[in-house]
Amino acid sequence: MKEGNETKILKRLKELALLIEENNYYYHTLDKPLITDSEFDELIKENQLLEKKYPNLVLNKGPNSKIGVKIKNNFKKIKHKSQMYSLPNAFNRDDILEFDKRIRKFLKLKLSDKIEFLCEPKIDGLSINLFYKNGKLQSAGTRGDGLVGEDVTDNITSIKEINDNLKNNYPEFLELRGEIFMGKKDFNILNKNLSDKEKFANPRNAAAGSLRQLDVSISRSRPLKFIAHGIGESSKDYNSIENFYKNLKRWEIYPNKVSKICYEVDDIMQFYFEIDNMRSNFDYDIDGLVVKVNNFTNQKRLGYVGKNPRWAIALKFSSEKAKTKIKSIDLQVGRTGAITPVARLEPINIGGVIISNASLHNFDEINKKNININDMVEVERAGDVIPYVTKLIKKNNKKNNKINIPKFCPVCKSPAFKDVDEAVLRCSNKYECYSQKLGQIIHFISKKSLNIDGFGEKQAKLFFDLGIINKNEDIFELDKYKDKILTLDGWGKLSFSNLIESINKSKNITLEKFIYALGIRYIGEVNSELLASKFRNIDKIIVSINNRDQLENIDGLGPKAISSVIDYFSNKSNLKSVLKLNKILKISNSKNSTKNNYFTNKNLVFTGSLSSLSRDEAKYLAKTNGAKILSAISKNTDFLIMGKNSGTKLEKAKKLNINVIDEEEFLTKINQ
């Protein structure tokens, strides 16, 4: 009897080993779980119970005796030494002309002055930051939010283009930026060996899916490649990108072989068209041409605006288009109340991505293009831009009836309205509409905001619909609903504890990110930085709504943004929510200057024209040294920087006994 029972137990242990291995693979490798976490937990428990009860039957290769590379539970976060920025996009010659014009204006250059641009293909891959100390690779991190990424050091060890040890005259420390990608041939071979469920849509997805593997042995088995394209923090200075690239080659790390120095917009465009015509010859996907100022001194002077460098731009190739039929038209309400018509399409493949929805922008556009249900249309997709309907191809809807503009919100039935200078229709119920409230929560937890791992749109909607969360602060009280959440499909103890851990990690946040996370209309990343720099803490922002002049005096903050801030914090419910969050979160001001400059924490106003640098560069220089830039003279002004042809600001400064200094003195003190 005992022997027969042990035969059954052994059979069950083998079944469990196979089930656990299979589900581990689908969960960690493919990110496509076959069963819920709670069901997986039950398999683990059963296996452990049987192994404990029958130690003589434990399998040599059972779930608890796996030897080899340890599968991680999640990726550790890694802070970059210097921020990784995103490139702004250009789409045509006019955009490049404007880019050139902005640089000349900022650097105060004449049209006859030559600017060296280094141009190279933009590889469609994943940005990576490699940190070397004394020539040895210390870490590799993904871009993440630009400040903090995921530690993938163990995952990149088999990429032959990445050297663990630099050779020949390397700096003491160095952040090396580049792109991880997968070649077209390797992508096709990989996909041939994967099942239909496992196949990747395109090489970029294959590279991303291969790099971000919790089981690093899978990353190491995939044919990933690397090309260097930039530098972060470094103990050694280089005079240009071209010069830096020469050093890379000495260290046996290589930039793109295809690049060109251009001096004129026409040269850039000619090279762009050459690269576009050569696209099929490259063994990797490219989606444009990167154009960057070659000289590092000029790069430093130009600096950054928001998350973008002023000195570089991505000139994107023409967007991909396809024809399909509109099956239906729905209305969506976004977090700012915008009521957007969305075309539900017969699915089409555009650039390796299956598209079944496309924006119709607004009702004026629909009627202008004469588009309706059943019509054949052209759909365009450009990079990360949401696919949209560009034009009518064939009129199948013979009724030719126009789409009626709704008078009420399709979700909460509140009146819809249009601002005088806008084509967008909006729901008037800005703080209580279901879609707007849910949209605000999704924005609050998103990557650019709190960046809570494992908490996306799907989970937010589920918890919101169940009444578990109703406002942003409710996210931090999910423990109260643990028992309820564990009964939900797809949730187990492991996934719940991982979510709580991610939520707790998100509590450390900078003031500018917190302001951005609130989702105030017109307050994007740039305006969030302006507010954070001016007020330094959330309490001062709240107080500022009683003194509009304070907000109006912030250089770069427009009237719509000012009105929106006042409106948001004047709402009692919003104010209560923000005050609660201020107690829950650890909000720091990342923009506090570590420099002890003469102008640090001083309020500066500029007037008149400067001779040695542009007004924009002077302001940027002051900001990066910890100064606050005001747009008008007031009793809070510490210094007026006076240029030629100064006007009424100078007169007002003298009346208020404000310190007035000229350009020469400003430059002397800022460079001390």
Buried (B, 14 or more C-beta within 10 A) or exposed (E): EEEEEEEEBBEBBBEBBEBBBEBBBBBBBBEEBEBBBBBBBEBBEBBEEBBEEBEEBBBEEBBEEBEEEEBBEEBEBBEBBBBBBBBBBBBEBEBBBBBBEBBBEBBBBEEEEEBBBBBBBBBBBBBBBBBBBEBEBEBBBBBBBBBBBBBBBBBBBBBEBBBEEBEEEBBEBBBBBBBBBBBBEBBEEBBEEEEEEBEBBBBBBBBBBBBBBBBBBBBBEBBBBBBBBBBBBBEEEBEBBBEBBEBBEEBEBBBBEBBBBBEEBEBBBEBBEEBBEEEEEBEBBBBBBBBBBBBBEBBEBBBBBBBBBBBBBBBBBEBBBBEBBBEEBEBBBBBBBBBBBBBBBEEBEBBBBEBEBBBBBBBEBBEEBEBBBBBBBBBBBBBEEEBBBBEBBEEEBEEEEEBEBBEBBBBBEBEBBBEEEEEBBBBEBBBEBBBBBBBBBBBBBBEBBBBBBBBEEEBBEBBBEEEBBEBBBBBBEBEEBEEBBBEBEBBBEBBBEBBBBBBEEBEEBBBBBBBBBBBBBBBBBBBBBBBBBBBBEBEEBBEBBEEBEBBBBBBBBEEEBBBBBBBBBEEEEBBEBBEBBBEEBEBBBEBBBEEEBBBBEBBBBBBBEBEEBBBBBBBBBBBBBBBBBBBEBBEEBBBBBBBEEBEEBBEBBEEEEBEBBBBEBBBEBBEE
